[in-house]
Amino acid sequence: MVLGKICAFIVTKAENYRKMKKEDGFSSVSIGKDCVIRGNVEIGAGTNINFAYIIAGPNSKVKIGQNCQISYNVHIRAHSKKVNDLHSYTDEDIVIGDNVWIGVNVFIKPGITIGDNAVIGANTVVTKDIPERTLAIGGEMRLIPITNE
C-alpha cells in the first residue's frame, strides 16, 4: 500500500508541473549547461532537460516530444554496444512522446518508444516500450497504468 501512495504522489506532482508549464506558456527548450547531446536529436517545445546524456548513432535518432521533463543523470542512448558482440554496435531510434516525465538516474536503451503522458521513476532501466499514461518504476521495470481515480 505504501508503494501506491508514493506512485500517486509522483504522478500528481508530474501532472501539476505539466499544467503549470502549459498555463505559463512555455514554448522554448531548456537544456542544462552540462548536458551532452550528440547526433540526430529532435527536442519538442517546452521540454526541460536538467542534466542528461542523449546520444544518437550514425544510423539512429532520438525524438523527444513537447513539454517533457528530464531530470538529472539521465542516459538516453540510441547507439550502444551489442551484448552478444562487444566489437559491434546497435543503432535503433528512441521515441519519447509528449508530456513525459523522466526521473533521476534513468537509463533508456536503444529501440525504445515511450508513450504520451508517461512517468519514469528514479533509477529505472527502461528495457521495453512504455505505453501512454503509464508509470514505469524499479530496476526490473514494472509498469503501472495511470488512471484518473
N, C-alpha and C positions, 0 to 999 in steps of 0.2 A: 504494500500500500504506500510506503514511503516513496518508492520509485514513481508511482502515479502522480503524487503531489509535486515531485521535482520536475517531472516531464511537463506537467500542466503549467508550472511556473516558467519554465524555459519557453514554451510555446507562447504563453501570454506576453512575456517580455518581447519576443520577436514580433508578434502581431502589433503590439503597441508601438514599437520602434518603426515598423513599416508604415503604420498610419501617420505617425508624426512626420516621417520623411515626405510622404505624399502631400500632407497638408502644408508643409513648409515650402513646397515647390522645388524640391531637389531636382536638378536637371543635369548636373555635371558629375564627373567621375572623380573620386578622391582616392589617391594612391599614396600610401605611407612612404617615407623617404628611404627606407631600407629594403623595399620590395625588389625582387628580381623577376623580371618579365622578359621572356625570350621567345622568339619565333612568331608564328601566326596566332596572335591572341586578340580576340574581339571582346570588348567590355561595354556593356549597356549603360545607358544614362542612369544617374542616381546611385551607382554602385560605389561602395566604400570598401577599400582594401587596406587593412592596417599594416600587416607585415606578412608577406607570402612569397613563395617561390612558385611561379606559374611558368611552366616550361612546355613549349610545343616543339615537336621534332620537325625534321625536314619534310616529312610527308603527312603531318597531322596538324590539327588546330585545336585551340581551346576557345570555346564561346561561352561567355558569362552574360547572363541576362540583365535586365534592368532592376534597379533597387535591391541589389544583393548586398549582404553584409558578410565580409570575410575577415575573420579575426586574426590573431597573432600566430605565427609559426605554422601556417597552413601550407601544405605542399600539394600542388595540382600539377601532375606530370603526365603529359600525353606521349612522352618519349622516355623509354626506360629499358634497362637490360632485360632480356628474356630469362626466366627462371631456369629453363632446361638447357640453355646455351649461353653462358656468360660472355661469349665473344660476339654476340649479335644483339640487336635492339628491336624493340617493337614500337611502332608508331600507330596510335589509334586516337581518334578525335574524342574530346571530352566536351559535353554539352551540359551547361548548368542553366536551368530555367530562370524565370523572373521571381523576385521576392524570396530568394533563398538565403537562409542564414547559416553560415558555416562557423562552428566554434573553434576554440583554441586547439592547436596541435593535431589538426585533421590531415590525413593523407588520402588523396584521391588518385587511384591508379588509372592507367590508360584504358580507353574504351568505355568510360562510364557516362551515363546520362542521368541527370538529376532533374526531376520534375519541378514545376512551379510551386511556390509556397512550401517547400520542404525545409526542414531544420535538421542540421547535422550536429550532434552533441560533441563536446570536447573529447579529444583523444580517440576519435573514431577512425578506423581504417576502412575506407569505402571500397569494397571489393565487388559489389554488384550494383545494378541500377536501382535508383530510389524513385518510386512513383511520386506524383504530385501530392501535396498535403500529407506528407509522411515525416515522422520523426525517426531519425537513424541514430542509434547510440551504441556505444560499447566496442570493445576490441574485436568481438566476433560479429559486430554489427547486427543488432536486432532492429526490425522495422515495426513502428507503431503508428497506425493511422491517426491523423489529427482530425478530430470531429469538433463540431460547434457546441457540444454538450459540456 
